[in-house]
Amino acid sequence: MSRALKPTTKMVVLVTASLGLLFGSNQYPLTQTVRNAVLSVLYPIQWLANVPLNSYRSAEIFLTKQNQLHQEVVTLKADNIALHIQMTQLKTLQRELAELKSLQQLVDTPLSVVTSAQVVSNGRDPIASKLLLDKGSAHQIKTGQVVVDKNGLIGQVTNIQAFSAEVSMVTDNKQVVPIMVERTGERALLYGNGQNLDLRYFPIDGDLQVGDLLVTSGLDDTYPAGIPVAKVNSAEKNLATPYYRTKVSPLAGIHRARYVLILPRNQEAPSVAAPVATTPTPPVQE
C-alpha cells in the first residue's frame, strides 16, 4: 500500500518543478512545452481565483459611478427647485409690474388726487371682508375714501390708523353700492353678502343680460360714477317674483390685489354762479 506524500514534500516538489520550469524555459524547448501545458491546465483555476477580485473591482467601480450619478441627480434636483422658485418669483414680479402699470394708467386718468397703497394683510379677521393697507392718516387718508385696483372697485376705507387703513370690501355684508347697468343706464343696488355680491330687486320689466357690466352710478356721497364693480353671470326672470334672479361676480381682485389706488372723497359738482346784473348802457343819440 502506497503512502501519500507529506505536505512538506509536496511543496518542495512543486517549488522545485516551478523553478525548473522558470529557469529552464528559455534554454530547453521541452521545458517550454511542459510549462505551456501546465499553464493551460491551470488557467481555469487561475481564472476562477481571479473572479472574486474582478467582481469586487467591478462592484467598486459600479458603486462609485452610482454614487457620482446620485450626487449629480441631487445637484440637478436642487438646481431645478431653485430655477422653479426663480421662475415663480419672476412671474410674480411680472404680474406686479403689470398691476403697477395698470394702476399708473388709472393715475393718469382725471381722478383728481389719488394715493397708491399696498395691501399688507386681510386685516384682523381673515374671514371678514377686510383689507389692511400700508397708508393711513399720516398720508392724508380719511374714512370713506374709495379703494380700487386695476379691474374695478374694491371697497372703501372704514378705519384709520396713523400708518395703516382698514378697507371694507364691497363683499362685506354691511356694504351697499349704488350701481347702474353700463349698457342701458338702469340703476339698482349691489349688496355684499360676506362672500360675494347680490344684485337685488332688479325689476323683470328692466333690461338685464348675461355679461352686462355694472358700474357705480355716482348717486351717493361715496362712490364716483363709472367705476366697474361687477359682471352679470346669470339673469333669469322669475314669474313668482317681480325681480330678476341673478348671479354677479366682482371684477376687482378682492383677494388677489397687491397694489391699489385710494381715490379722493366724492365731491359735489360746484354750483354755477348766477350772472351779475348790469345796468344797460343807454343808446347813443345821434
CYANA upper distance limits for C-alpha pairs under 8 A (distance plus 0.5 A):
  5 LEU  CA      9 THR  CA      6.68
  5 LEU  CA     10 LYS  CA      6.89
  6 LYS  CA     10 LYS  CA      6.76
  7 PRO  CA     11 MET  CA      6.65
  8 THR  CA     12 VAL  CA      6.74
  9 THR  CA     13 VAL  CA      6.68
 10 LYS  CA     14 LEU  CA      6.62
 11 MET  CA     15 VAL  CA      6.50
 12 VAL  CA     16 THR  CA      6.49
 13 VAL  CA     17 ALA  CA      6.55
 14 LEU  CA     18 SER  CA      6.50
 15 VAL  CA     19 LEU  CA      6.60
 16 THR  CA     20 GLY  CA      6.53
 17 ALA  CA     21 LEU  CA      6.61
 18 SER  CA     22 LEU  CA      6.47
 19 LEU  CA     23 PHE  CA      6.56
 20 GLY  CA     24 GLY  CA      6.04
 20 GLY  CA     25 SER  CA      8.39
 21 LEU  CA     25 SER  CA      5.99
 21 LEU  CA     31 THR  CA      6.42
 21 LEU  CA     32 GLN  CA      7.68
 21 LEU  CA     34 VAL  CA      8.28
 21 LEU  CA     35 ARG  CA      6.50
 23 PHE  CA     27 GLN  CA      8.28
 24 GLY  CA     28 TYR  CA      6.28
 24 GLY  CA     31 THR  CA      6.53
 24 GLY  CA     32 GLN  CA      8.00
 25 SER  CA     29 PRO  CA      7.17
 25 SER  CA     30 LEU  CA      8.32
 25 SER  CA     31 THR  CA      5.55
 25 SER  CA     32 GLN  CA      4.93
 25 SER  CA     35 ARG  CA      7.72
 26 ASN  CA     32 GLN  CA      7.58
 28 TYR  CA     32 GLN  CA      7.11
 29 PRO  CA     33 THR  CA      6.79
 30 LEU  CA     34 VAL  CA      6.73
 31 THR  CA     35 ARG  CA      6.53
 32 GLN  CA     36 ASN  CA      6.65
 33 THR  CA     37 ALA  CA      6.71
 34 VAL  CA     38 VAL  CA      6.64
 35 ARG  CA     39 LEU  CA      6.66
 36 ASN  CA     40 SER  CA      6.60
 37 ALA  CA     41 VAL  CA      6.78
 38 VAL  CA     42 LEU  CA      6.60
 39 LEU  CA     43 TYR  CA      6.32
 40 SER  CA     44 PRO  CA      8.47
 42 LEU  CA     46 GLN  CA      6.65
 43 TYR  CA     47 TRP  CA      6.50
 44 PRO  CA     48 LEU  CA      6.56
 45 ILE  CA     49 ALA  CA      6.58
 46 GLN  CA     50 ASN  CA      6.76
 47 TRP  CA     51 VAL  CA      6.82
 48 LEU  CA     52 PRO  CA      8.40
 49 ALA  CA     53 LEU  CA      8.43
 50 ASN  CA     54 ASN  CA      6.54
 51 VAL  CA     55 SER  CA      6.41
 52 PRO  CA     56 TYR  CA      6.52
 53 LEU  CA     57 ARG  CA      6.70
 54 ASN  CA     58 SER  CA      6.56
 55 SER  CA     59 ALA  CA      6.47
 56 TYR  CA     60 GLU  CA      6.49
 57 ARG  CA     61 ILE  CA      6.67
 58 SER  CA     62 PHE  CA      6.55
 59 ALA  CA     63 LEU  CA      6.48
 60 GLU  CA     64 THR  CA      6.54
 61 ILE  CA     65 LYS  CA      6.67
 62 PHE  CA     66 GLN  CA      6.53
 63 LEU  CA     67 ASN  CA      6.49
 64 THR  CA     68 GLN  CA      6.71
 65 LYS  CA     69 LEU  CA      6.54
 66 GLN  CA     70 HIS  CA      6.49
 67 ASN  CA     71 GLN  CA      6.67
 68 GLN  CA     72 GLU  CA      6.67
 69 LEU  CA     73 VAL  CA      6.57
 70 HIS  CA     74 VAL  CA      6.65
 71 GLN  CA     75 THR  CA      6.61
 72 GLU  CA     76 LEU  CA      6.53
 73 VAL  CA     77 LYS  CA      6.53
 74 VAL  CA     78 ALA  CA      6.66
 75 THR  CA     79 ASP  CA      6.62
 76 LEU  CA     80 ASN  CA      6.46
 77 LYS  CA     81 ILE  CA      6.65
 78 ALA  CA     82 ALA  CA      6.68
 79 ASP  CA     83 LEU  CA      6.55
 80 ASN  CA     84 HIS  CA      6.51
 81 ILE  CA     85 ILE  CA      6.66
 82 ALA  CA     86 GLN  CA      6.61
 83 LEU  CA     87 MET  CA      6.46
 84 HIS  CA     88 THR  CA      6.65
 85 ILE  CA     89 GLN  CA      6.59
 86 GLN  CA     90 LEU  CA      6.52
 87 MET  CA     91 LYS  CA      6.66
 88 THR  CA     92 THR  CA      6.64
 89 GLN  CA     93 LEU  CA      6.63
 90 LEU  CA     94 GLN  CA      6.57
 91 LYS  CA     95 ARG  CA      6.54
 92 THR  CA     96 GLU  CA      6.59
 93 LEU  CA     97 LEU  CA      6.46
 94 GLN  CA     98 ALA  CA      6.64
 95 ARG  CA     99 GLU  CA      6.63
 96 GLU  CA    100 LEU  CA      6.56
 96 GLU  CA    258 ARG  CA      8.00
 96 GLU  CA    259 TYR  CA      8.42
 97 LEU  CA    101 LYS  CA      6.59
 98 ALA  CA    102 SER  CA      6.68
 99 GLU  CA    103 LEU  CA      6.70
 99 GLU  CA    150 LYS  CA      7.07
 99 GLU  CA    259 TYR  CA      7.58
100 LEU  CA    104 GLN  CA      6.56
100 LEU  CA    259 TYR  CA      7.46
101 LYS  CA    105 GLN  CA      6.83
102 SER  CA    106 LEU  CA      7.00
102 SER  CA    150 LYS  CA      5.93
103 LEU  CA    107 VAL  CA      6.69
103 LEU  CA    149 ASP  CA      7.37
103 LEU  CA    150 LYS  CA      6.03
103 LEU  CA    259 TYR  CA      8.39
103 LEU  CA    260 VAL  CA      7.69
103 LEU  CA    261 LEU  CA      7.58
104 GLN  CA    108 ASP  CA      6.72
105 GLN  CA    109 THR  CA      7.09
106 LEU  CA    111 LEU  CA      8.44
106 LEU  CA    150 LYS  CA      7.87
107 VAL  CA    111 LEU  CA      7.68
107 VAL  CA    114 VAL  CA      7.29
111 LEU  CA    263 LEU  CA      7.80
112 SER  CA    264 PRO  CA      7.79
113 VAL  CA    263 LEU  CA      7.56
113 VAL  CA    264 PRO  CA      6.86
114 VAL  CA    261 LEU  CA      6.96
114 VAL  CA    262 ILE  CA      6.20
114 VAL  CA    263 LEU  CA      5.39
114 VAL  CA    264 PRO  CA      6.70
115 THR  CA    261 LEU  CA      6.08
115 THR  CA    262 ILE  CA      5.51
115 THR  CA    263 LEU  CA      7.18
116 SER  CA    259 TYR  CA      7.69
116 SER  CA    260 VAL  CA      6.32
116 SER  CA    261 LEU  CA      4.99
116 SER  CA    262 ILE  CA      6.64
117 ALA  CA    133 LEU  CA      6.74
117 ALA  CA    134 ASP  CA      6.56
117 ALA  CA    135 LYS  CA      6.63
117 ALA  CA    259 TYR  CA      6.34
117 ALA  CA    260 VAL  CA      5.89
117 ALA  CA    261 LEU  CA      6.60
117 ALA  CA    262 ILE  CA      7.69
118 GLN  CA    133 LEU  CA      6.11
118 GLN  CA    134 ASP  CA      6.21
118 GLN  CA    135 LYS  CA      8.38
118 GLN  CA    258 ARG  CA      6.20
118 GLN  CA    259 TYR  CA      5.03
118 GLN  CA    260 VAL  CA      6.66
119 VAL  CA    131 LEU  CA      7.26
119 VAL  CA    132 LEU  CA      6.36
119 VAL  CA    133 LEU  CA      5.17
119 VAL  CA    134 ASP  CA      7.09
119 VAL  CA    257 ALA  CA      7.65
119 VAL  CA    258 ARG  CA      5.63
119 VAL  CA    259 TYR  CA      6.61
119 VAL  CA    260 VAL  CA      7.86
120 VAL  CA    131 LEU  CA      8.28
120 VAL  CA    132 LEU  CA      6.24
120 VAL  CA    133 LEU  CA      6.15
120 VAL  CA    134 ASP  CA      6.86
120 VAL  CA    258 ARG  CA      8.31
121 SER  CA    131 LEU  CA      6.56
121 SER  CA    132 LEU  CA      5.73
121 SER  CA    133 LEU  CA      7.91
122 ASN  CA    126 PRO  CA      5.84
122 ASN  CA    129 SER  CA      8.31
122 ASN  CA    130 LYS  CA      6.16
122 ASN  CA    131 LEU  CA      4.90
122 ASN  CA    132 LEU  CA      6.32
123 GLY  CA    130 LYS  CA      6.10
123 GLY  CA    131 LEU  CA      5.60
123 GLY  CA    132 LEU  CA      5.48
123 GLY  CA    166 GLU  CA      7.36
125 ASP  CA    130 LYS  CA      7.92
126 PRO  CA    130 LYS  CA      8.00
128 ALA  CA    172 ASP  CA      7.75
128 ALA  CA    194 GLY  CA      7.59
129 SER  CA    168 SER  CA      6.62
129 SER  CA    169 MET  CA      6.00
129 SER  CA    170 VAL  CA      8.44
129 SER  CA    171 THR  CA      6.77
129 SER  CA    172 ASP  CA      5.49
129 SER  CA    194 GLY  CA      6.85
129 SER  CA    195 GLN  CA      7.94
130 LYS  CA    166 GLU  CA      7.16
130 LYS  CA    167 VAL  CA      5.97
130 LYS  CA    168 SER  CA      5.33
130 LYS  CA    169 MET  CA      6.32
130 LYS  CA    172 ASP  CA      8.08
131 LEU  CA    166 GLU  CA      6.18
131 LEU  CA    167 VAL  CA      5.50
131 LEU  CA    168 SER  CA      7.22
131 LEU  CA    169 MET  CA      7.77
132 LEU  CA    164 SER  CA      7.22
132 LEU  CA    165 ALA  CA      6.22
132 LEU  CA    166 GLU  CA      5.15
132 LEU  CA    167 VAL  CA      6.74
133 LEU  CA    164 SER  CA      5.93
133 LEU  CA    165 ALA  CA      5.67
133 LEU  CA    166 GLU  CA      6.88
133 LEU  CA    167 VAL  CA      8.03
134 ASP  CA    163 PHE  CA      6.67
134 ASP  CA    164 SER  CA      5.27
134 ASP  CA    165 ALA  CA      7.29
135 LYS  CA    139 HIS  CA      6.53
135 LYS  CA    141 ILE  CA      7.55
135 LYS  CA    162 ALA  CA      8.31
135 LYS  CA    163 PHE  CA      5.60
135 LYS  CA    164 SER  CA      5.10
135 LYS  CA    165 ALA  CA      6.46
136 GLY  CA    140 GLN  CA      7.28
136 GLY  CA    141 ILE  CA      5.75
136 GLY  CA    142 LYS  CA      8.15
136 GLY  CA    160 ILE  CA      6.31
136 GLY  CA    161 GLN  CA      5.92
136 GLY  CA    162 ALA  CA      5.42
136 GLY  CA    163 PHE  CA      4.72
136 GLY  CA    164 SER  CA      4.70
136 GLY  CA    165 ALA  CA      5.55
137 SER  CA    141 ILE  CA      5.38
137 SER  CA    142 LYS  CA      7.02
137 SER  CA    160 ILE  CA      6.84
137 SER  CA    161 GLN  CA      6.57
137 SER  CA    162 ALA  CA      5.23
137 SER  CA    163 PHE  CA      6.94
137 SER  CA    164 SER  CA      8.04
137 SER  CA    165 ALA  CA      8.44
138 ALA  CA    162 ALA  CA      5.71
138 ALA  CA    163 PHE  CA      6.51
139 HIS  CA    163 PHE  CA      7.99
141 ILE  CA    145 GLN  CA      7.97
141 ILE  CA    160 ILE  CA      8.06
141 ILE  CA    165 ALA  CA      8.24
142 LYS  CA    157 VAL  CA      7.63
142 LYS  CA    160 ILE  CA      7.34
143 THR  CA    156 GLN  CA      8.10
143 THR  CA    157 VAL  CA      5.43
143 THR  CA    158 THR  CA      5.59
143 THR  CA    159 ASN  CA      6.59
143 THR  CA    160 ILE  CA      7.08
144 GLY  CA    156 GLN  CA      6.13
144 GLY  CA    157 VAL  CA      5.62
144 GLY  CA    158 THR  CA      6.57
144 GLY  CA    222 THR  CA      6.94
144 GLY  CA    265 ARG  CA      7.31
145 GLN  CA    156 GLN  CA      5.94
145 GLN  CA    157 VAL  CA      5.83
145 GLN  CA    222 THR  CA      7.59
145 GLN  CA    262 ILE  CA      7.00
145 GLN  CA    263 LEU  CA      6.46
145 GLN  CA    264 PRO  CA      6.32
145 GLN  CA    265 ARG  CA      5.67
145 GLN  CA    266 ASN  CA      8.41
146 VAL  CA    153 LEU  CA      8.29
146 VAL  CA    154 ILE  CA      8.40
146 VAL  CA    155 GLY  CA      6.53
146 VAL  CA    156 GLN  CA      4.88
146 VAL  CA    157 VAL  CA      6.96
146 VAL  CA    222 THR  CA      7.55
146 VAL  CA    223 TYR  CA      6.97
146 VAL  CA    262 ILE  CA      6.23
146 VAL  CA    263 LEU  CA      5.70
146 VAL  CA    264 PRO  CA      7.54
146 VAL  CA    265 ARG  CA      7.62
147 VAL  CA    153 LEU  CA      6.90
147 VAL  CA    154 ILE  CA      6.05
147 VAL  CA    155 GLY  CA      5.83
147 VAL  CA    156 GLN  CA      5.91
147 VAL  CA    157 VAL  CA      7.62
147 VAL  CA    167 VAL  CA      8.16
147 VAL  CA    260 VAL  CA      7.13
147 VAL  CA    261 LEU  CA      6.15
147 VAL  CA    262 ILE  CA      5.09
147 VAL  CA    263 LEU  CA      6.70
148 VAL  CA    152 GLY  CA      5.96
148 VAL  CA    153 LEU  CA      4.98
148 VAL  CA    154 ILE  CA      5.50
148 VAL  CA    155 GLY  CA      7.50
148 VAL  CA    252 ALA  CA      7.88
148 VAL  CA    260 VAL  CA      6.18
148 VAL  CA    261 LEU  CA      5.87
148 VAL  CA    262 ILE  CA      7.14
148 VAL  CA    263 LEU  CA      8.21
149 ASP  CA    153 LEU  CA      7.12
149 ASP  CA    154 ILE  CA      7.23
149 ASP  CA    252 ALA  CA      6.70
149 ASP  CA    253 GLY  CA      7.67
149 ASP  CA    257 ALA  CA      7.31
149 ASP  CA    259 TYR  CA      7.34
149 ASP  CA    260 VAL  CA      5.15
149 ASP  CA    261 LEU  CA      6.66
150 LYS  CA    252 ALA  CA      7.75
150 LYS  CA    260 VAL  CA      8.00
151 ASN  CA    228 PRO  CA      7.65
151 ASN  CA    251 LEU  CA      6.31
151 ASN  CA    252 ALA  CA      5.29
151 ASN  CA    253 GLY  CA      7.61
152 GLY  CA    227 ILE  CA      6.56
152 GLY  CA    228 PRO  CA      5.19
152 GLY  CA    229 VAL  CA      6.08
152 GLY  CA    251 LEU  CA      6.29
152 GLY  CA    252 ALA  CA      5.17
153 LEU  CA    170 VAL  CA      8.01
153 LEU  CA    227 ILE  CA      6.81
153 LEU  CA    228 PRO  CA      6.64
153 LEU  CA    229 VAL  CA      5.70
153 LEU  CA    251 LEU  CA      7.93
153 LEU  CA    252 ALA  CA      6.28
154 ILE  CA    169 MET  CA      5.87
154 ILE  CA    170 VAL  CA      6.45
154 ILE  CA    229 VAL  CA      8.46
154 ILE  CA    252 ALA  CA      6.34
154 ILE  CA    253 GLY  CA      7.99
154 ILE  CA    254 ILE  CA      6.61
155 GLY  CA    167 VAL  CA      6.80
155 GLY  CA    168 SER  CA      6.02
155 GLY  CA    169 MET  CA      4.58
155 GLY  CA    170 VAL  CA      5.30
156 GLN  CA    167 VAL  CA      5.89
156 GLN  CA    168 SER  CA      6.13
156 GLN  CA    169 MET  CA      7.13
156 GLN  CA    170 VAL  CA      8.31
157 VAL  CA    165 ALA  CA      7.07
157 VAL  CA    166 GLU  CA      6.30
157 VAL  CA    167 VAL  CA      4.85
157 VAL  CA    168 SER  CA      6.81
158 THR  CA    165 ALA  CA      8.17
158 THR  CA    166 GLU  CA      6.43
158 THR  CA    167 VAL  CA      6.14
158 THR  CA    168 SER  CA      6.65
159 ASN  CA    165 ALA  CA      6.28
159 ASN  CA    166 GLU  CA      5.46
159 ASN  CA    167 VAL  CA      7.54
160 ILE  CA    164 SER  CA      6.85
160 ILE  CA    165 ALA  CA      5.09
160 ILE  CA    166 GLU  CA      6.85
161 GLN  CA    165 ALA  CA      6.38
168 SER  CA    172 ASP  CA      6.72
168 SER  CA    175 GLN  CA      8.21
169 MET  CA    175 GLN  CA      8.11
169 MET  CA    254 ILE  CA      7.80
170 VAL  CA    175 GLN  CA      6.22
170 VAL  CA    176 VAL  CA      7.88
170 VAL  CA    177 VAL  CA      7.96
170 VAL  CA    191 TYR  CA      8.22
170 VAL  CA    192 GLY  CA      6.27
170 VAL  CA    197 LEU  CA      7.97
171 THR  CA    175 GLN  CA      7.39
171 THR  CA    191 TYR  CA      7.85
171 THR  CA    192 GLY  CA      4.50
171 THR  CA    193 ASN  CA      6.40
171 THR  CA    194 GLY  CA      5.82
171 THR  CA    195 GLN  CA      6.25
171 THR  CA    196 ASN  CA      5.55
171 THR  CA    197 LEU  CA      6.11
172 ASP  CA    192 GLY  CA      5.41
172 ASP  CA    193 ASN  CA      6.66
172 ASP  CA    194 GLY  CA      5.20
172 ASP  CA    195 GLN  CA      7.77
173 ASN  CA    191 TYR  CA      7.52
173 ASN  CA    192 GLY  CA      4.95
173 ASN  CA    193 ASN  CA      4.95
173 ASN  CA    194 GLY  CA      5.23
174 LYS  CA    191 TYR  CA      8.34
174 LYS  CA    192 GLY  CA      7.07
174 LYS  CA    193 ASN  CA      8.47
175 GLN  CA    191 TYR  CA      6.58
175 GLN  CA    192 GLY  CA      5.94
176 VAL  CA    189 LEU  CA      7.10
176 VAL  CA    190 LEU  CA      6.13
176 VAL  CA    191 TYR  CA      5.21
176 VAL  CA    192 GLY  CA      7.00
177 VAL  CA    189 LEU  CA      6.20
177 VAL  CA    190 LEU  CA      5.61
177 VAL  CA    191 TYR  CA      7.11
177 VAL  CA    216 THR  CA      7.60
177 VAL  CA    223 TYR  CA      8.35
178 PRO  CA    187 ARG  CA      7.86
178 PRO  CA    188 ALA  CA      6.62
178 PRO  CA    189 LEU  CA      5.15
178 PRO  CA    190 LEU  CA      6.90
178 PRO  CA    216 THR  CA      6.42
178 PRO  CA    217 SER  CA      6.28
178 PRO  CA    218 GLY  CA      7.62
178 PRO  CA    219 LEU  CA      7.02
178 PRO  CA    220 ASP  CA      7.74
179 ILE  CA    187 ARG  CA      6.20
179 ILE  CA    188 ALA  CA      5.98
179 ILE  CA    189 LEU  CA      6.15
179 ILE  CA    190 LEU  CA      7.23
179 ILE  CA    214 LEU  CA      6.64
179 ILE  CA    215 VAL  CA      5.80
179 ILE  CA    216 THR  CA      4.72
179 ILE  CA    217 SER  CA      5.10
179 ILE  CA    218 GLY  CA      8.14
179 ILE  CA    229 VAL  CA      8.44
180 MET  CA    184 THR  CA      8.47
180 MET  CA    185 GLY  CA      5.96
180 MET  CA    186 GLU  CA      5.72
180 MET  CA    187 ARG  CA      4.52
180 MET  CA    188 ALA  CA      6.39
180 MET  CA    214 LEU  CA      6.13
180 MET  CA    215 VAL  CA      6.09
180 MET  CA    216 THR  CA      6.69
180 MET  CA    217 SER  CA      5.78
181 VAL  CA    185 GLY  CA      5.55
181 VAL  CA    186 GLU  CA      5.84
181 VAL  CA    187 ARG  CA      6.93
181 VAL  CA    208 LEU  CA      8.24
181 VAL  CA    212 ASP  CA      7.16
181 VAL  CA    213 LEU  CA      6.54
181 VAL  CA    214 LEU  CA      5.32
181 VAL  CA    215 VAL  CA      7.03
182 GLU  CA    186 GLU  CA      8.35
182 GLU  CA    212 ASP  CA      7.70
182 GLU  CA    213 LEU  CA      6.17
182 GLU  CA    214 LEU  CA      6.38
182 GLU  CA    215 VAL  CA      6.75
183 ARG  CA    212 ASP  CA      7.37
183 ARG  CA    213 LEU  CA      7.77
184 THR  CA    207 ASP  CA      7.83
186 GLU  CA    206 GLY  CA      8.08
186 GLU  CA    207 ASP  CA      8.36
187 ARG  CA    217 SER  CA      7.55
188 ALA  CA    199 LEU  CA      8.11
188 ALA  CA    200 ARG  CA      8.25
188 ALA  CA    201 TYR  CA      7.96
188 ALA  CA    202 PHE  CA      6.88
189 LEU  CA    199 LEU  CA      6.88
189 LEU  CA    200 ARG  CA      7.21
189 LEU  CA    201 TYR  CA      8.40
190 LEU  CA    197 LEU  CA      6.93
190 LEU  CA    198 ASP  CA      6.15
190 LEU  CA    199 LEU  CA      5.37
190 LEU  CA    200 ARG  CA      7.28
191 TYR  CA    197 LEU  CA      6.13
191 TYR  CA    198 ASP  CA      5.55
191 TYR  CA    199 LEU  CA      6.97
191 TYR  CA    200 ARG  CA      7.89
192 GLY  CA    196 ASN  CA      6.56
192 GLY  CA    197 LEU  CA      5.20
192 GLY  CA    198 ASP  CA      6.75
193 ASN  CA    197 LEU  CA      6.41
193 ASN  CA    198 ASP  CA      7.28
196 ASN  CA    249 SER  CA      7.22
196 ASN  CA    250 PRO  CA      7.81
197 LEU  CA    248 VAL  CA      6.82
197 LEU  CA    249 SER  CA      6.87
197 LEU  CA    250 PRO  CA      7.42
198 ASP  CA    246 THR  CA      8.16
198 ASP  CA    247 LYS  CA      7.43
198 ASP  CA    248 VAL  CA      7.17
199 LEU  CA    246 THR  CA      6.97
199 LEU  CA    247 LYS  CA      7.76
199 LEU  CA    248 VAL  CA      7.48
200 ARG  CA    243 TYR  CA      8.15
200 ARG  CA    244 TYR  CA      8.34
200 ARG  CA    246 THR  CA      8.40
201 TYR  CA    243 TYR  CA      5.84
201 TYR  CA    244 TYR  CA      7.62
202 PHE  CA    206 GLY  CA      7.69
202 PHE  CA    243 TYR  CA      5.70
202 PHE  CA    244 TYR  CA      6.17
203 PRO  CA    242 PRO  CA      6.26
203 PRO  CA    243 TYR  CA      4.82
203 PRO  CA    244 TYR  CA      6.60
204 ILE  CA    237 LYS  CA      6.50
204 ILE  CA    238 ASN  CA      8.39
204 ILE  CA    242 PRO  CA      6.23
204 ILE  CA    243 TYR  CA      5.48
204 ILE  CA    244 TYR  CA      5.85
208 LEU  CA    212 ASP  CA      7.51
208 LEU  CA    235 ALA  CA      7.21
209 GLN  CA    232 VAL  CA      7.63
209 GLN  CA    234 SER  CA      8.00
209 GLN  CA    235 ALA  CA      6.61
210 VAL  CA    232 VAL  CA      5.69
210 VAL  CA    233 ASN  CA      5.86
210 VAL  CA    234 SER  CA      5.74
210 VAL  CA    235 ALA  CA      6.54
211 GLY  CA    231 LYS  CA      6.43
211 GLY  CA    232 VAL  CA      5.58
211 GLY  CA    233 ASN  CA      6.60
211 GLY  CA    234 SER  CA      8.49
212 ASP  CA    231 LYS  CA      6.29
212 ASP  CA    232 VAL  CA      5.83
213 LEU  CA    228 PRO  CA      7.62
213 LEU  CA    229 VAL  CA      8.23
213 LEU  CA    230 ALA  CA      6.72
213 LEU  CA    231 LYS  CA      5.32
213 LEU  CA    232 VAL  CA      7.15
214 LEU  CA    228 PRO  CA      6.67
214 LEU  CA    229 VAL  CA      6.18
214 LEU  CA    230 ALA  CA      5.70
214 LEU  CA    231 LYS  CA      6.43
214 LEU  CA    232 VAL  CA      8.05
215 VAL  CA    225 ALA  CA      7.79
215 VAL  CA    226 GLY  CA      5.74
215 VAL  CA    227 ILE  CA      5.67
215 VAL  CA    228 PRO  CA      4.83
215 VAL  CA    229 VAL  CA      5.68
215 VAL  CA    230 ALA  CA      7.59
216 THR  CA    223 TYR  CA      7.08
216 THR  CA    224 PRO  CA      7.25
216 THR  CA    225 ALA  CA      5.42
216 THR  CA    226 GLY  CA      5.64
216 THR  CA    227 ILE  CA      5.74
216 THR  CA    228 PRO  CA      7.11
216 THR  CA    229 VAL  CA      7.22
217 SER  CA    223 TYR  CA      8.41
217 SER  CA    224 PRO  CA      7.92
217 SER  CA    225 ALA  CA      5.28
217 SER  CA    226 GLY  CA      6.88
218 GLY  CA    222 THR  CA      8.28
218 GLY  CA    223 TYR  CA      6.15
218 GLY  CA    224 PRO  CA      5.34
218 GLY  CA    225 ALA  CA      4.41
218 GLY  CA    226 GLY  CA      7.84
219 LEU  CA    223 TYR  CA      8.42
219 LEU  CA    225 ALA  CA      8.17
221 ASP  CA    265 ARG  CA      8.47
221 ASP  CA    266 ASN  CA      6.31
221 ASP  CA    267 GLN  CA      7.76
222 THR  CA    265 ARG  CA      7.05
222 THR  CA    266 ASN  CA      5.92
223 TYR  CA    227 ILE  CA      8.47
223 TYR  CA    265 ARG  CA      8.49
223 TYR  CA    266 ASN  CA      6.69
224 PRO  CA    266 ASN  CA      6.24
228 PRO  CA    251 LEU  CA      7.51
229 VAL  CA    250 PRO  CA      6.31
229 VAL  CA    251 LEU  CA      6.27
229 VAL  CA    252 ALA  CA      7.62
230 ALA  CA    248 VAL  CA      6.78
230 ALA  CA    249 SER  CA      5.84
230 ALA  CA    250 PRO  CA      4.67
230 ALA  CA    251 LEU  CA      5.48
230 ALA  CA    252 ALA  CA      8.45
231 LYS  CA    248 VAL  CA      6.01
231 LYS  CA    249 SER  CA      6.10
231 LYS  CA    250 PRO  CA      7.06
231 LYS  CA    251 LEU  CA      7.21
232 VAL  CA    246 THR  CA      7.82
232 VAL  CA    247 LYS  CA      6.69
232 VAL  CA    248 VAL  CA      4.99
232 VAL  CA    249 SER  CA      7.30
233 ASN  CA    246 THR  CA      7.94
233 ASN  CA    247 LYS  CA      5.88
233 ASN  CA    248 VAL  CA      5.70
233 ASN  CA    249 SER  CA      7.51
234 SER  CA    245 ARG  CA      8.36
234 SER  CA    246 THR  CA      5.81
234 SER  CA    247 LYS  CA      5.61
234 SER  CA    248 VAL  CA      7.55
235 ALA  CA    244 TYR  CA      6.70
235 ALA  CA    245 ARG  CA      6.29
235 ALA  CA    246 THR  CA      5.02
235 ALA  CA    247 LYS  CA      7.30
236 GLU  CA    244 TYR  CA      6.06
236 GLU  CA    245 ARG  CA      5.58
236 GLU  CA    246 THR  CA      6.83
237 LYS  CA    243 TYR  CA      7.43
237 LYS  CA    244 TYR  CA      5.34
237 LYS  CA    245 ARG  CA      6.66
238 ASN  CA    242 PRO  CA      7.59
238 ASN  CA    243 TYR  CA      7.26
238 ASN  CA    244 TYR  CA      6.61
238 ASN  CA    245 ARG  CA      6.86
250 PRO  CA    254 ILE  CA      8.11
252 ALA  CA    257 ALA  CA      8.25
253 GLY  CA    257 ALA  CA      5.46
